[in-house]
Amino acid sequence: MQLISPAGRANAQSGVTLLEMLVVVTILGLVTAALPLRNFTSLDTVELKTLAIDMATQLRQTRMKAALNNRPEDLVFDLDKGVYGEGNVIPDDIAISFETSLETLRDDQAGSVRFMPDGSSNGGRIQLERRSRLMTVTIHWLTGQVSVRDGSTDG
């Protein structure tokens, strides 16, 4: 019995030649080079987002702690020292603005977000900026809900 390939040739070899492979790789290289470069997320942006998400996480944990302990709990932000919570560092090249109620301000460079046992808070907003990238962490005063918003300051 003789095996016949789909093309009708006896004992045909399947596969590609080295020349065919080089042609395909060359075409793929040309197509890739012709594509416009995307605006890839820089390391600076990733670090800024990570900091905002970490702050939001710390705030949510403080809210849970207030509910569990059945007493008000504060998360402190000291902009003069560049720290928040228990020693979490804010990098020097990140501009930060912190808005909260007057009752939890310690001075013009330090204050806290206070969560009540029922989940509410004194509210506030934290804006982080690095090289025209902006991240905003918002704390709703009534619900204590913490949200993170990504936005650019260049329009």
Solvent accessible surface area in square Angstrom, and as a share of the most:
residue,aa,sasa,rsa
1,M,234,1.04
2,Q,112,0.50
3,L,137,0.68
4,I,107,0.54
5,S,27,0.18
6,P,148,0.93
7,A,76,0.59
8,G,51,0.49
9,R,151,0.55
10,A,48,0.38
11,N,122,0.63
12,A,39,0.31
13,Q,173,0.77
14,S,118,0.76
15,G,73,0.70
16,V,101,0.58
17,T,81,0.47
18,L,136,0.67
19,L,128,0.64
20,E,89,0.40
21,M,95,0.43
22,L,98,0.49
23,V,74,0.43
24,V,77,0.44
25,V,83,0.48
26,T,80,0.46
27,I,94,0.48
28,L,109,0.54
29,G,40,0.39
30,L,120,0.60
31,V,83,0.48
32,T,93,0.54
33,A,85,0.66
34,A,83,0.65
35,L,110,0.55
36,P,109,0.68
37,L,168,0.84
38,R,184,0.67
39,N,155,0.79
40,F,153,0.64
41,T,88,0.51
42,S,58,0.37
43,L,130,0.65
44,D,45,0.23
45,T,14,0.08
46,V,70,0.41
47,E,74,0.33
48,L,1,0.01
49,K,65,0.28
50,T,81,0.47
51,L,16,0.08
52,A,0,0.00
53,I,99,0.50
54,D,49,0.25
55,M,0,0.00
56,A,0,0.00
57,T,50,0.29
58,Q,44,0.20
59,L,0,0.00
60,R,105,0.38
61,Q,94,0.42
62,T,13,0.08
63,R,83,0.30
64,M,118,0.53
65,K,95,0.40
66,A,0,0.00
67,A,57,0.44
68,L,149,0.74
69,N,62,0.32
70,N,117,0.60
71,R,129,0.47
72,P,69,0.43
73,E,21,0.09
74,D,48,0.25
75,L,11,0.06
76,V,43,0.25
77,F,0,0.00
78,D,24,0.13
79,L,37,0.19
80,D,113,0.58
81,K,156,0.66
82,G,17,0.16
83,V,39,0.22
84,Y,3,0.01
85,G,24,0.23
86,E,167,0.75
87,G,52,0.50
88,N,39,0.20
89,V,106,0.61
90,I,8,0.04
91,P,52,0.33
92,D,154,0.80
93,D,75,0.39
94,I,9,0.05
95,A,63,0.49
96,I,37,0.19
97,S,48,0.31
98,F,27,0.11
99,E,86,0.38
100,T,27,0.16
101,S,35,0.23
102,L,156,0.77
103,E,125,0.56
104,T,6,0.03
105,L,71,0.35
106,R,145,0.53
107,D,80,0.42
108,D,128,0.66
109,Q,75,0.33
110,A,11,0.09
111,G,0,0.00
112,S,1,0.01
113,V,0,0.00
114,R,70,0.25
115,F,0,0.00
116,M,58,0.26
117,P,43,0.27
118,D,119,0.61
119,G,7,0.07
120,S,23,0.15
121,S,10,0.06
122,N,24,0.12
123,G,6,0.06
124,G,17,0.16
125,R,90,0.33
126,I,0,0.00
127,Q,45,0.20
128,L,0,0.00
129,E,64,0.29
130,R,13,0.05
131,R,160,0.59
132,S,48,0.31
133,R,71,0.26
134,L,28,0.14
135,M,7,0.03
136,T,2,0.01
137,V,0,0.00
138,T,55,0.32
139,I,4,0.02
140,H,82,0.37
141,W,158,0.56
142,L,105,0.52
143,T,65,0.38
144,G,0,0.00
145,Q,116,0.52
146,V,7,0.04
147,S,54,0.35
148,V,51,0.29
149,R,140,0.51
150,D,64,0.33
151,G,20,0.19
152,S,49,0.32
153,T,62,0.36
154,D,110,0.57
155,G,108,1.04
